[in-house]
Amino acid sequence: MLRVLVILIVSGFVVADPIKRSTVGRAACIPEYIVYTDEMTWDDAKAACESSSWTLAEIRSQAQRDALKAILPAENNNYWIGVNDVVGDNENYEYATGGSVIYTNWLNYEPNNHNGAAEDCVELRGKKGYGWNDTPCDRKKFPLCEF
């Protein structure tokens, strides 16, 4: 059974609820977020989010990035987000729901297909300030979903 940690931003307050999902409204155009507590591949993470009518988080602004950085645990966890390189050319990253990426927060020297690996999916790297890193899609990370 998948366990879910719910993280919501409501009027500037952060609420975490490990049991249930709230449908409280959004504040300042920042989505609501949930984090699955089970690691899984990017495809499985996308499917897990979608099975609850959520999507993998698609960070579209500095404000969203700052909100996530403020509420995610200060740990070494890495999280899948809804960005991938569907063509596999290390240049044309798209949102999982479609469309070109309009905001990025790549770590230094990323994306890079390290050692020639097909790194076509994007994670937030916890120990690197939640910057973006391209990594193989079959690695297991925590899904970060938005509503």
C-alpha positions in Angstrom: 0.0 0.0 0.0 1.4 3.4 -0.9 1.7 5.9 1.8 1.3 9.6 1.1 2.5 12.7 2.9 0.3 15.6 2.1 1.9 19.0 2.0 -0.4 22.1 1.4 0.3 25.8 1.2 -2.6 27.7 2.5 -2.4 31.5 3.1 1.2 31.2 3.8 1.0 28.4 6.3 2.4 24.9 5.8 0.3 21.9 6.7 1.5 18.3 6.6 -0.9 15.4 7.0 0.3 11.9 6.5 -3.1 10.3 6.4 -5.6 12.2 4.3 -5.6 14.6 1.4 -7.3 18.0 1.8 -9.1 19.9 -0.9 -8.4 23.3 0.7 -8.0 26.0 -2.0 -4.8 27.4 -3.3 -3.1 30.6 -2.2 -1.1 32.9 -4.5 -1.3 30.5 -7.4 0.8 27.9 -5.7 -0.5 24.4 -6.2 -1.1 21.9 -3.4 1.5 19.2 -3.1 1.7 15.6 -1.9 4.8 13.5 -1.5 4.5 9.7 -1.7 6.6 8.0 1.0 7.5 5.1 -1.2 10.3 5.5 -3.8 9.5 4.4 -7.4 10.6 4.9 -11.0 9.6 8.1 -12.9 6.9 6.2 -14.9 5.4 4.6 -11.8 5.6 8.0 -10.0 3.7 9.6 -12.8 1.1 6.9 -12.7 0.8 7.1 -8.9 0.1 10.8 -9.1 -2.4 10.4 -11.9 -4.3 7.6 -10.1 -5.3 10.2 -7.5 -6.1 12.9 -10.2 -2.9 14.7 -9.4 0.2 15.2 -11.7 3.9 15.1 -11.1 4.8 18.6 -9.9 5.6 20.9 -12.8 7.6 23.8 -11.5 6.8 26.8 -13.7 8.1 29.7 -11.7 10.7 30.9 -9.1 7.7 31.4 -6.7 6.8 27.7 -7.0 10.4 26.6 -6.5 10.8 28.8 -3.4 7.5 27.4 -1.9 8.6 23.8 -2.5 12.1 24.5 -1.1 10.5 26.0 2.1 8.2 23.0 2.7 10.2 20.0 1.7 12.1 18.3 4.5 15.8 19.4 4.8 17.1 15.9 4.1 19.0 14.1 1.4 15.8 12.9 -0.4 15.4 13.3 -4.1 12.0 13.8 -5.7 10.6 13.1 -9.2 9.1 16.1 -10.9 7.0 16.3 -14.1 9.8 17.1 -16.5 11.5 14.8 -18.9 13.5 14.7 -22.1 11.0 12.8 -24.4 13.3 13.1 -27.4 16.4 11.9 -25.6 18.6 14.6 -27.0 19.4 16.3 -23.6 18.0 19.6 -24.9 14.2 19.4 -25.4 12.7 18.9 -21.9 8.9 19.0 -21.7 6.3 18.9 -18.9 4.7 15.5 -18.3 1.4 17.0 -19.2 2.8 18.4 -22.4 4.5 21.6 -23.6 7.9 23.0 -23.4 9.4 23.8 -20.0 9.2 27.5 -19.2 11.3 27.6 -16.0 14.3 25.6 -15.0 16.6 25.4 -11.9 19.4 23.1 -13.2 22.3 22.4 -10.9 25.7 23.4 -12.3 26.7 21.3 -15.3 23.2 19.9 -15.7 21.6 18.4 -17.7 24.5 16.3 -18.8 23.7 12.6 -19.4 26.5 11.7 -17.0 28.9 9.1 -18.4 26.8 8.8 -21.5 23.8 7.4 -19.6 20.3 8.1 -20.9 19.3 10.6 -18.2 15.9 11.6 -19.5 13.9 12.3 -16.3 14.3 15.2 -13.8 14.6 15.0 -10.1 14.9 17.6 -7.3 18.1 16.9 -5.4 17.5 17.5 -1.7 21.1 17.7 -0.7 21.8 20.2 -3.4 19.1 22.8 -2.4 16.4 21.1 -4.5 18.1 22.0 -7.8 17.3 20.0 -10.9 19.3 17.0 -12.1 18.7 14.8 -15.1 18.9 11.1 -14.1 17.8 7.7 -15.6 14.1 7.2 -15.4 14.4 3.7 -13.9 16.0 5.0 -10.7 13.7 5.1 -7.6 12.8 8.5 -6.1 10.0 9.9 -4.1 7.1 11.2 -6.3 6.2 14.9 -5.8 2.7 15.5 -7.0 0.6 18.6 -7.4 -3.0 19.4 -7.7 
